[in-house]
Amino acid sequence: MIPEDEKLYKAAKKKVKRTRDFYSNILAYFAIGAFLTFINWWTSPGHWWVKWVWIGWGIGVFFHGLSLYRKNILFSDDWEERKIKEEIERMKRS
């Protein structure tokens, strides 16, 4: 495999894994959320504590999706590569 193709393959594989992890997170969010909602309804229908699970985990799912489909605002892949190269150069000088 050509080095450029290998690099593209690794990047694509990483992206597909992150997408799969995101879909797994969504599936777990709805499955566990539904189960906990049923438990909440069954045990104490007047006090809906499960809303905090939905809200908290929902915020996490939102940011997980945001990190997957948008460029990271603070630390891009470019930034990470640049810092790795800087660290390698610093280590060579030491």
C-alpha positions as CSV (number, residue, x, y, z in Angstrom):
1,M,0.0,0.0,0.0
2,I,1.3,3.5,-0.9
3,P,2.1,5.5,2.3
4,E,-0.4,8.2,1.3
5,D,-3.1,5.5,0.8
6,E,-2.2,4.0,4.1
7,K,-2.5,7.3,5.9
8,L,-6.0,7.8,4.3
9,Y,-7.0,4.3,5.3
10,K,-6.0,4.9,8.9
11,A,-7.8,8.2,9.0
12,A,-11.0,6.7,7.5
13,K,-10.8,3.7,9.9
14,K,-10.5,6.1,12.8
15,K,-13.5,8.2,11.6
16,V,-15.6,5.0,11.1
17,K,-14.8,3.8,14.6
18,R,-15.8,7.2,16.1
19,T,-19.0,7.1,14.1
20,R,-19.8,3.6,15.3
21,D,-19.1,4.6,18.9
22,F,-21.4,7.6,18.6
23,Y,-24.2,5.3,17.2
24,S,-23.6,2.9,20.1
25,N,-23.9,5.8,22.5
26,I,-27.2,6.9,21.0
27,L,-28.6,3.3,21.1
28,A,-27.6,2.9,24.8
29,Y,-29.0,6.4,25.6
30,F,-32.5,5.4,24.3
31,A,-32.5,1.8,25.5
32,I,-31.3,2.6,29.1
33,G,-33.3,5.8,29.2
34,A,-36.5,3.9,28.3
35,F,-35.7,1.2,30.9
36,L,-35.1,3.8,33.6
37,T,-38.2,5.7,32.7
38,F,-40.2,2.5,33.1
39,I,-38.6,1.8,36.5
40,N,-39.3,5.4,37.5
41,W,-42.9,5.2,36.4
42,W,-43.3,1.8,38.2
43,T,-41.7,2.8,41.5
44,S,-42.5,6.5,42.0
45,P,-44.7,8.0,39.3
46,G,-45.1,11.3,41.2
47,H,-41.4,12.0,41.3
48,W,-39.6,12.0,37.9
49,W,-36.0,11.7,38.9
50,V,-35.3,10.0,35.5
51,K,-35.5,13.4,33.8
52,W,-32.0,14.2,35.1
53,V,-30.6,11.1,33.5
54,W,-32.2,12.0,30.2
55,I,-30.9,15.6,30.4
56,G,-27.4,14.8,31.6
57,W,-26.7,12.0,29.2
58,G,-28.4,13.9,26.5
59,I,-26.0,16.8,26.9
60,G,-23.1,14.2,26.6
61,V,-24.6,12.7,23.5
62,F,-25.0,16.2,22.0
63,F,-21.3,17.0,22.5
64,H,-20.3,13.6,21.4
65,G,-22.1,14.2,18.1
66,L,-20.8,17.7,17.8
67,S,-17.2,16.5,18.2
68,L,-17.8,13.9,15.5
69,Y,-19.5,16.1,12.8
70,R,-17.8,19.4,13.4
71,K,-14.1,20.3,13.6
72,N,-12.9,20.5,17.2
73,I,-12.9,24.2,18.1
74,L,-9.9,24.1,20.4
75,F,-7.7,21.3,19.2
76,S,-7.8,20.2,15.6
77,D,-6.0,17.2,14.1
78,D,-3.6,19.7,12.6
79,W,-2.8,21.1,16.0
80,E,-2.1,17.6,17.4
81,E,0.2,16.6,14.6
82,R,2.1,19.9,14.9
83,K,2.5,19.4,18.7
84,I,3.7,15.8,18.2
85,K,6.4,17.0,15.7
86,E,7.4,19.8,18.1
87,E,7.8,17.3,20.9
88,I,9.8,14.9,18.8
89,E,12.2,17.8,17.9
90,R,12.5,18.8,21.5
91,M,13.3,15.2,22.5
92,K,15.9,14.9,19.8
93,R,17.7,18.1,21.1
94,S,17.7,16.8,24.7
